[in-house]
Structures are given as C-alpha cells and as structure tokens.
Amino acid sequence: SMPGKSPGLFTSGNSGGLFAAETWLIRGQNSLMFEKNPLFIVDGMPLQNYSINGEALNGSLSGLSINDIAPEEIAKVTVLNGGAACAIYGSDASNGIIIIETKRGHFKQGLKVSLSSSYTWDKGATWPEFQNAFGAGYGPTVDLRGTPGIDHDREFRLNDEGERLYPNSWSSFGPAMNGQDVLWWDGTMRSWSAQPDNFQSLFTEGHTASNGIAIVHGGNHHGVRLSYNKMDHAGIWAGSELQRHGFGLNANYRFTKQFTGGISAQYIQLHTQTPPPSLERVTGFGFPRSSKTDLLKQSFNTENGYLISAAEAPHISYRNPMR
C-alpha cells in the first residue's frame, strides 16, 4: 500500500518472495551502477535492504530485508528524496530515504493487550512458454568454442552396447523428442519425450500464517510496549519454508517536562529451508523439456529439505554415469 500513498515510490517483488528483499525505487533510477534501493531508517537506525544472488548461495535468493519487520509493528512511514535526504545522511541517501517508526507505548494510555492474526494463500499466476520439440543437448550452432566431448549434431552418443545415452547438458538444443529409448544418468532406460508440466511441478501452493501479541502500558511518566510476532511461510517453490520470530521493546520515560528518554529494540530470528533460486537460473537456462522433475526431486530430497548444489551432495552425480 505504500506506493499508492507516496507519489513516485515504486516497489516490486522478486522470485525470492519473503526470503529476499524487494526492489524499491523513489522517482526512478538514480545511478548508472544500478544501486537503486533507498536507505531505510528504522527508529533512527540505518538499515540496508538488499538481496544476495549468486554462486555464494548457489543461485538462491536471500539477504537483509525490510520484510523481516512485521507489518503489525510499523506505526508511520515517511519518504524523503533529493536534497532533503542527502542533507541528513549524505551519499548513502542518494537514492532517497524511507523512514519507518515502529509502534510504542504512550503516556497515560493505561494497559492494553492487542492480538493480530492473518492467513494468506499463494499460487503461480502465469507460466513461461517452453518448446516441446528438442530435449537436452547442444545443437550444431551452440558452444562455438568447440568444447571437447560435446556432440554438435543433435544425435545421441552411444555406449559400447549401442544404447543411446542421456545428453550431458543443461541446454535444450539436443535430439528431437520422438519417444526413443534412452539410458538415463541413473542407469534406467526411459522414453525420450517431452515433459510438458515439468516446470510447473517445481511449484506448489504456498501459504503464510502470521500471529502476534502486543502489551502496552502508559502511565504519567512512562510508556512501554512489548510485542511478539510469529510468521510461518511455505513458499510456492516446493520445499521452501521460512519461520520468523520477532520480539520488540519500545519504552519512553519522561524525566522532566523538557526531557524525555526512550529505548527501542527489535530481535528477529529467522529459520529458512530450501530458499528459492532466482528464476533466471531455471527459465534462462538449465531446464530442458526432457527433464523429469519427479526424478530430480527424488535425487535431491533429504530430511532437511531439497539440496541446492553439488557441493552439498558429493555422492550425487550430475553427469551420465556411462560417460
């Protein structure tokens, strides 16, 4: 709802969902280096809002996120841009500032207890279109460096018994899928045919359950607010889970009519399992139409979730064992 209340403010999510930071823009792109996120100030403390996306996390999305602050804890949001922002925080605020004030106890408020609860469902809205003619492999115009051992004529390689071998490739320029018998990388003979739902089967319905409690007490000289929020999130990427526990303390004390002191503290604990990858790693390359999703899930599913890299599963071979 923030973009609708603040002219020129734009925000967009990403494939990481609640696991990663959103992209925020205040009045367009301000940097040729694509450093576009504004500086966030939460109760006077600067907070960077960014995602980590790369080989360090095997293509998964994670990072510091303003999403880690429960919406129930936010009392006021102020957006600053241009000279007003830089005058206060310097070059760190070159893309603007979003100032967030969390809820606090007020003087003479008495004792109040509030509860909050919400539940939402998520599902994929649209899906990319894939070709269903050619399976895994390289075509004659692919890999111009001429890497040794790569077949460039869209024909299967054969073992000593004359059996077709599953192409050792994540590209989708291989042999035409006409139902041929092919020896897969696990040593099983299967049909070489299109799997029209293999991409969609990587996803499932997601849900998010949030519950919170806040206790507020305000007297003549003090105001205190204690809060606890818990969120359980299961993403649409199969096996992705996020649990967040948030504890908040906000207290004010009036020493004199002219002097008031306060303290604000937030403790957030996150537990994640199988963070979703960036979608370009799935749709941009590396997901041929001949792949059988169920077979991949069986190979990488463990009691701790789905493995996301070869480094985590050295006993699993990505390559055809016959090659």
C-alpha positions in Angstrom: 0.0 0.0 0.0 3.0 2.4 0.4 3.4 3.1 -3.3 -0.2 4.3 -3.5 0.3 6.7 -0.6 3.7 8.1 -1.7 3.9 9.6 -5.3 6.9 8.4 -7.2 7.5 5.4 -5.0 7.7 2.1 -6.8 8.3 -1.4 -5.3 8.5 -4.8 -6.9 9.0 -8.3 -5.5 11.3 -11.0 -6.9 11.4 -14.7 -7.2 12.8 -15.0 -3.7 9.4 -13.9 -2.2 9.6 -13.4 1.5 13.1 -14.9 1.5 14.7 -11.9 -0.2 14.5 -8.1 -0.3 12.1 -6.3 -2.6 13.3 -3.7 -5.0 12.4 -0.1 -4.1 12.7 3.0 -6.4 12.0 6.6 -5.5 11.3 8.7 -8.6 13.2 6.4 -11.0 16.7 5.1 -11.5 19.4 7.5 -10.0 22.6 5.5 -10.6 24.4 4.1 -13.6 25.6 1.3 -11.3 22.0 0.2 -10.7 22.3 0.9 -7.0 18.6 1.7 -6.8 17.5 0.8 -3.3 16.9 3.7 -0.9 18.3 3.8 2.6 15.9 2.6 5.3 15.9 4.2 8.7 14.1 2.2 11.4 13.7 4.1 14.6 16.7 6.2 13.8 18.9 3.3 12.8 20.1 2.9 9.2 19.2 -0.5 7.6 20.4 -1.7 4.1 17.7 -3.6 2.2 19.4 -5.9 -0.3 19.4 -9.5 -1.7 22.3 -11.9 -2.2 22.0 -13.6 -5.5 24.9 -15.6 -6.9 27.2 -18.6 -6.7 27.8 -18.0 -3.0 24.3 -19.2 -2.4 24.2 -21.4 -5.5 21.8 -19.0 -7.2 19.3 -18.8 -4.3 17.9 -15.5 -3.1 18.4 -14.3 0.4 19.6 -11.2 2.2 18.8 -8.4 4.6 15.2 -7.4 4.0 12.8 -4.8 5.3 10.3 -7.7 5.1 11.9 -9.0 8.3 10.0 -6.3 10.2 6.4 -7.4 10.9 3.9 -5.0 9.4 2.0 -5.0 12.7 5.0 -3.2 14.3 5.0 -0.3 11.9 3.3 2.9 13.0 4.5 5.5 10.5 6.4 5.7 7.2 8.0 8.8 5.7 9.6 9.1 2.2 12.4 11.6 1.5 14.2 12.2 -1.7 16.7 14.6 -3.2 18.4 17.3 -1.2 16.3 16.7 1.9 17.6 13.2 2.1 21.3 13.9 1.3 21.4 16.8 3.8 20.7 14.3 6.6 22.5 11.1 5.6 24.9 12.2 2.9 25.7 10.0 -0.1 24.2 6.9 1.5 20.8 8.6 0.8 21.5 9.4 -2.8 18.6 7.1 -3.8 16.3 8.5 -1.1 15.3 7.6 2.4 12.3 5.6 3.7 11.9 6.4 7.4 10.0 3.8 9.5 8.8 4.4 13.0 7.6 1.4 15.0 4.8 1.4 17.4 5.4 2.5 21.0 3.6 3.0 24.3 2.2 6.4 25.0 1.9 8.3 28.3 -1.4 8.0 30.2 -2.6 5.2 27.9 -3.3 2.6 30.6 -3.0 -1.1 30.0 -3.9 -2.6 26.6 -3.4 -6.0 25.1 -3.9 -6.5 21.3 -3.9 -9.6 19.2 -3.4 -10.0 15.5 -3.7 -12.9 13.1 -3.7 -13.3 9.3 -3.5 -16.2 6.8 -2.9 -15.9 3.1 -2.5 -18.3 0.1 -0.2 -18.0 -2.8 -0.1 -19.7 -6.2 1.6 -19.2 -9.5 -0.3 -16.7 -11.7 1.4 -17.1 -15.1 4.0 -19.6 -16.6 6.6 -19.1 -19.3 6.1 -20.9 -22.6 8.6 -23.7 -23.5 9.2 -25.5 -26.7 8.5 -29.3 -26.7 10.4 -30.4 -29.8 14.0 -30.8 -28.6 15.4 -32.2 -25.4 18.7 -31.7 -23.5 21.8 -31.3 -25.6 23.8 -28.9 -27.8 22.9 -28.1 -31.4 25.4 -27.5 -34.3 25.5 -23.8 -33.7 25.9 -23.9 -29.9 29.2 -23.7 -28.0 31.3 -22.0 -30.6 34.5 -22.7 -28.6 34.3 -26.4 -29.7 34.4 -27.9 -26.2 35.8 -31.5 -26.5 33.3 -34.2 -25.8 30.2 -32.3 -26.8 28.1 -33.6 -29.5 27.2 -30.8 -32.0 24.9 -32.6 -34.5 21.8 -33.3 -32.4 22.5 -37.0 -32.3 22.7 -39.3 -29.3 26.0 -40.6 -28.2 26.1 -44.4 -27.7 27.8 -46.7 -25.2 29.6 -49.9 -26.0 26.3 -51.8 -26.1 24.9 -49.3 -28.7 22.4 -47.8 -26.3 21.5 -44.1 -26.6 22.9 -42.0 -23.6 21.1 -39.1 -22.0 23.0 -36.0 -23.2 25.3 -34.5 -20.6 23.9 -31.0 -21.0 21.5 -28.5 -19.3 20.8 -26.8 -22.7 17.7 -27.5 -24.8 19.2 -27.9 -28.3 19.6 -31.7 -28.3 17.9 -34.5 -30.2 14.2 -34.3 -31.2 11.9 -35.9 -28.6 10.2 -38.7 -30.5 9.8 -41.3 -27.8 13.2 -43.0 -28.3 14.6 -45.3 -25.6 17.4 -43.5 -23.8 19.6 -44.7 -21.0 19.3 -42.0 -18.3 22.1 -40.9 -16.0 20.8 -43.2 -13.2 21.2 -46.3 -15.4 17.5 -46.7 -16.2 16.1 -46.9 -19.7 13.3 -44.3 -20.3 11.4 -42.7 -23.1 12.9 -39.6 -24.7 9.8 -37.5 -24.8 8.6 -34.0 -23.7 7.5 -33.4 -20.2 5.0 -30.5 -20.7 4.5 -30.0 -16.9 8.0 -30.4 -15.6 8.4 -26.6 -14.9 5.1 -26.2 -13.2 5.7 -29.3 -11.0 8.6 -27.5 -9.3 6.0 -25.2 -7.7 3.1 -25.8 -5.3 0.6 -23.7 -3.4 2.1 -21.5 -0.7 0.7 -20.0 2.5 1.6 -17.6 5.2 0.3 -17.6 8.7 1.1 -14.6 11.0 0.1 -14.2 14.6 1.1 -11.5 17.1 0.5 -10.2 20.6 1.4 -6.7 22.0 1.1 -5.5 25.6 1.1 -1.7 26.1 1.1 0.2 29.3 1.2 4.0 29.7 1.4 6.0 33.0 2.0 9.6 33.9 5.7 9.3 33.2 6.3 6.2 31.2 5.0 4.3 28.1 6.1 0.8 27.4 5.2 -1.6 24.6 6.2 -5.3 24.4 5.4 -7.4 21.4 5.9 -10.8 19.9 5.2 -11.8 16.3 5.5 -15.2 14.6 5.2 -15.9 10.9 5.2 -19.3 9.2 5.6 -19.2 5.5 5.7 -22.0 2.9 6.6 -20.6 -0.5 5.3 -21.8 -3.9 8.8 -23.2 -4.6 8.5 -26.8 -3.4 10.1 -27.3 -0.1 10.8 -23.7 0.7 10.0 -22.7 4.2 10.6 -19.6 6.4 9.8 -19.1 10.0 10.3 -15.8 11.7 10.1 -14.9 15.4 10.1 -11.2 16.2 10.4 -9.6 19.7 10.0 -5.9 20.2 10.6 -3.5 23.1 9.8 0.2 22.9 9.9 2.3 26.1 9.7 6.0 26.9 10.2 7.8 30.2 9.6 11.5 31.0 12.2 12.7 33.4 11.0 16.3 33.3 8.7 18.3 31.2 11.6 19.2 28.9 13.4 15.9 28.9 12.2 12.5 27.7 14.3 9.5 27.1 13.5 6.2 25.3 14.7 2.9 24.0 13.7 0.9 21.0 14.9 -2.7 20.4 14.0 -5.4 17.9 15.2 -9.0 18.0 14.4 -11.1 14.9 15.2 -14.8 14.5 14.8 -16.4 11.1 14.9 -20.1 10.1 14.9 -20.9 6.4 14.8 -24.1 4.5 15.4 -24.5 0.7 15.4 -20.8 -0.3 14.1 -20.5 -3.9 16.6 -19.8 -6.7 16.5 -16.8 -8.9 14.1 -17.6 -11.7 16.7 -16.9 -14.5 18.6 -19.9 -13.3 15.6 -22.0 -14.0 14.0 -20.4 -17.1 17.0 -18.7 -18.7 19.0 -21.9 -19.0 19.4 -25.3 -17.3 15.9 -26.7 -17.5 15.4 -28.8 -20.7 11.9 -30.0 -21.5 13.2 -33.6 -21.4 13.9 -33.4 -17.6 11.7 -35.4 -15.3 11.1 -33.3 -12.2 10.0 -36.1 -10.0 13.2 -37.9 -10.7 15.2 -34.8 -9.8 13.3 -34.4 -6.6 14.0 -38.0 -5.6 17.7 -37.4 -6.0 17.9 -34.2 -4.0 15.2 -34.6 -1.3 16.5 -35.1 2.2 15.1 -34.9 5.7 16.5 -31.3 5.8 14.8 -30.2 2.6 16.0 -30.1 -1.0 19.7 -29.8 -1.7 20.6 -26.9 -4.0 24.1 -27.6 -5.1 26.6 -30.4 -6.0 28.8 -29.2 -3.0 26.0 -30.3 -0.7 25.6 -33.7 -2.3 29.0 -35.0 -3.4 27.6 -38.5 -3.6 25.2 -37.5 -6.4 26.5 -37.2 -9.9 25.1 -34.6 -12.2 26.6 -36.4 -15.2 25.6 -39.5 -17.1 27.5 -42.3 -15.2 28.1 -44.1 -18.6 30.0 -41.1 -19.9 
